[in-house]
Amino acid sequence: MTPLAVSYREAGQLRPLAVRILNELGRFPLPLLQLMFRIAVAAVFFKSGLTKIASWELTLQLFQEEYAVPLLPVPLAATLATAMELSMPVLLVLGLCARLATLPLLGMTMVIQLFVYPENWAEHLMWASLLLFIATRGPGLLSVDHVVRRAVLDGRM
């Protein structure tokens, strides 16, 4: 028998081990994943916002020449994008109005995908997936939203 070959008896012993491993992985705390999702997607947008305010002239030039967002004047598009990229991630990390905070970022993701960098669809799909998870499932137990909801339900607010 070659070293990589597995007998039927050995395969039978591996099955319970695989089930135990999968069960243990299923016990990973969902609130921790939700916090990680919020931080990960917030970091992407916040870094972009910091880059924009580091050189406003360059930002306006990028919006004029490279981004070319339709329908909005360049200064307004740049200001709105920067404001959303600096404020919504803070709300996401805190888990404060988190579901609402995902909406402008989802909108920005769609605009970026459709009009600016359509070739980066895989990256945009990842951002949208994280944002949609938060929007549809909420920010989780490790959030200000959860604390506020508990206080309202308990009659403390």
N, C-alpha and C positions, 0 to 999 in steps of 0.2 A: 504494500500500500504506500503511495507517495505521501510526502509530508502534508500536502494540501488536501488530500482526500479525507472525507469524514464518513465514518461508518453510520449505519442506520441507528445503532445504539447511541453513538455520540451525538447524532443529530437530534435524537429524542431528548437528550439531556440539555441541548442548547436552547430548545424551544422555551422551557420554563425560565431560563436565564434571560432570554430576549423579552419575555413578557414582564419579568420583574424590572428590567431596565426601563422598558417603556412606561410601566406604571410609575416608577420613580421620577422619570422625566415629566410625566403628567402632573406631578405634585409641585412643580416649580410655581412659585406664587405669581398669580396673574397681576396683582397690584404692582409688583416689581417690574414686570414686563411693560405694563402701561406707563409707569414712570420712565423707563428706559426709552420707550417709543416717543414720549413727549419730549424728553431731553434731546434725543437724536435728531428729530425733525426740527426742533426749535433751533438747535445749533446751526443747522444749514442756513436757515433764513436770517438769523441774528448776525452771523458772520458776513453775509451779503450786505446787510444793512450797515454794519460797521465800515465795510469797504466803501460803500456809497458816501457816507459822511466824511470819510478820510480825505476825499478830493471831490468836492461838489462839481467843479468844472469838468472833471473827467466823467463824472456820472452823467451830467447833462449831455456831454459829447457822445457817450455810449448810447443813451436813450435816443439821441438824434440819428446816429449813424448805424449802430449795430442792432439795437433792440427794436427800434421803429415800431412801437406799439401803435396800432391803429386807433382812431377816434379821439384820442386824448392829446392835448398839447404837451410837448416834451417836458416843460417844467412841472406841470401838474402830474403827469405820469411818474416822473422821477420822485416827486415829493410824496405822492400816495404810496408808491412802492417802498420807499425808504421808511415812511411812518409805519406801514404794516410790518415790515421786516424787523423793526426795532421794538414794536409794542406787542404784537401777537405772540412772539416766542416767549416773552416774559410771562404772559398769561398762561401759556401752555406749560411752562416749567412749574409754575406755581399750582397749576390745575385750577385756575380761577376763570370762570366762564370759558372753560376749555373747549367745549363743543362749539360755542360761538366763535372762538378764536381760530378754529380750524377753517372756517368758511372763507375769509379773505385769502388765506394761504393756499387753499384749494383753487380758488379763482386765479391767483397768481401762477400757480403751477400749470393750470390749463392754458393761460395766455403764453407762458414761456414755451410750453410744448407746441402750441399751435402756430405761434408767430415768430418765435425767437430761435429756439434750438430744437427743432423737431427730431434731429438725429440723436438726441440724448433721451430718448423715450424710456429706456430702462431706468435711468436715474429718476426721472419724473414719475414713473410708475411706483417706484419705491416711496417717494415722498407722498404721493397721493394715497398709497396703501396705508401708510402710518397715519396720515391725517384722517382718512376715512374710518380707520379702526377707532380712533379717538372720538370722532364725530358720532359714530354709531353705537359705541360701547361705553363711552364716557372716559373720564380721566383716571378712574380707579379710586381705591381707598386711600392712597397716598396723595391726596389733593385737597386744596382749600374747598373745592366744590363739595367733596364728600363731607367735610367738617360742617359746612353750612347746611347741607341737606339734613344731616343728623340733628343739628340744632333746631332746625325748623320742625322736623318730625317729632322731636322730643318736647316741642313747645317752648324752647328757650329763646326763640326769635319771633 
